[in-house]
Amino acid sequence: MYFVNSMSDLFQSGISKGFIDDVMEVIENTPQHTYQILTKRSENMRSYFSNRCVPDNAWLGVSVEDKKYGKPRIKDLAAIQSKTRFLSVEPLLEDLGKLQLRNIHWVIVGGESGSKARPMKESWATAVRDQCIEQDVNFFFKQWGAWGADGRRRSKAANGRKLQGQIWDMLPA
């Protein structure tokens, strides 16, 4: 699986449609690979794909870190005709409330890492997990980040990947 991360976000301002066309052609011509394309610029991605097909091996995703900026991106993503759409709910910075996951195939949840990391509450992560289960969406718990479920700061490796004692590794088919 190949990942075009948000640092090289294809849909940021200043990236030409011609360049994105070239990237999509490469993706389409390498069907043996799966590409995850993640953006915070959901409206640009929606506009780009409004009159273009998404290659089947391109998984489209948006970052959903909070209610104010992240949740509105879900609607844009869900409107794109794509074989696989996903949410990167990391870092999860607050309780997201009710999520509409129609046309979403996968949700990844994780805490924040780094020296300025903010804690993620277990209840926020379990609320997303429970909604994924209710709406039949694959759920993947990536990591706790710098803060563990117990509210203690330590290395993300030490905090692990278990949510309520279980590893969640669901993937889209």
VENBEL-V357953 format. One record per pair of residues at least 24 apart in sequence whose ideal C-beta (glycine too) atoms are under 7 Angstrom apart, sorted by the first residue. I is the first residue (numbers start at 0). J is the second residue. D is the distance in whole Angstrom. If there is no record, write none. Layout:
((I | J | D) (I | J | D))
This chain:
((0 | 33 | 5) (0 | 35 | 6) (1 | 32 | 5) (1 | 33 | 7) (1 | 34 | 5) (2 | 35 | 5) (3 | 34 | 6) (3 | 35 | 7) (3 | 36 | 5) (3 | 37 | 7) (4 | 37 | 6) (5 | 37 | 6) (5 | 38 | 7) (5 | 39 | 6) (5 | 62 | 6) (8 | 38 | 5) (8 | 39 | 7) (8 | 40 | 6) (9 | 36 | 6) (9 | 38 | 7) (10 | 38 | 4) (10 | 40 | 4) (10 | 43 | 4) (10 | 44 | 5) (10 | 47 | 7) (11 | 40 | 6) (16 | 47 | 7) (19 | 47 | 6) (23 | 54 | 6) (26 | 54 | 5) (26 | 56 | 6) (26 | 57 | 5) (27 | 54 | 4) (30 | 56 | 5) (32 | 56 | 6) (33 | 58 | 6) (34 | 58 | 7) (35 | 60 | 6) (36 | 60 | 7) (37 | 62 | 6) (37 | 87 | 6) (41 | 72 | 4) (41 | 75 | 4) (41 | 76 | 6) (42 | 75 | 6) (44 | 75 | 7) (44 | 79 | 7) (45 | 75 | 4) (45 | 78 | 6) (45 | 79 | 6) (48 | 79 | 5) (53 | 79 | 7) (53 | 80 | 7) (53 | 81 | 4) (55 | 82 | 5) (58 | 83 | 4) (58 | 85 | 6) (59 | 84 | 5) (60 | 84 | 7) (60 | 85 | 4) (60 | 86 | 6) (60 | 87 | 5) (61 | 86 | 6) (62 | 87 | 5) (63 | 87 | 7) (63 | 88 | 5) (63 | 95 | 7) (64 | 90 | 6) (64 | 91 | 7) (64 | 92 | 5) (65 | 92 | 5) (65 | 93 | 5) (66 | 93 | 6) (66 | 95 | 6) (66 | 96 | 6) (70 | 95 | 6) (73 | 99 | 7) (77 | 101 | 6) (77 | 102 | 4) (77 | 103 | 6) (83 | 171 | 5) (88 | 127 | 6) (89 | 141 | 6) (90 | 119 | 7) (90 | 144 | 6) (91 | 119 | 5) (91 | 123 | 5) (91 | 124 | 6) (92 | 117 | 6) (93 | 123 | 7) (94 | 122 | 7) (94 | 123 | 5) (94 | 126 | 6) (95 | 127 | 6) (98 | 127 | 7) (98 | 130 | 5) (100 | 130 | 7) (100 | 131 | 7) (100 | 134 | 4) (100 | 136 | 5) (103 | 136 | 6) (104 | 136 | 7) (104 | 137 | 6) (104 | 171 | 4) (105 | 136 | 7) (105 | 137 | 5) (105 | 139 | 7) (105 | 170 | 7) (105 | 171 | 5) (106 | 131 | 5) (106 | 136 | 6) (106 | 138 | 6) (107 | 139 | 5) (107 | 141 | 5) (108 | 140 | 5) (108 | 141 | 7) (109 | 141 | 4) (109 | 142 | 5) (109 | 144 | 6) (110 | 142 | 6) (110 | 143 | 5) (110 | 144 | 3) (110 | 145 | 7) (110 | 146 | 6) (111 | 144 | 5) (111 | 145 | 6) (112 | 144 | 5) (112 | 145 | 5) (112 | 155 | 5) (113 | 145 | 7) (116 | 144 | 6) (116 | 145 | 4) (116 | 146 | 6) (118 | 146 | 4) (118 | 150 | 6) (119 | 143 | 7) (119 | 144 | 6) (119 | 146 | 6) (121 | 148 | 5) (124 | 162 | 6) (125 | 162 | 7) (125 | 163 | 6) (128 | 162 | 7) (128 | 167 | 7) (137 | 169 | 4) (137 | 170 | 6) (137 | 171 | 5) (138 | 167 | 5) (138 | 169 | 5) (139 | 167 | 6) (139 | 168 | 6) (139 | 169 | 6) (139 | 170 | 7) (140 | 167 | 4))
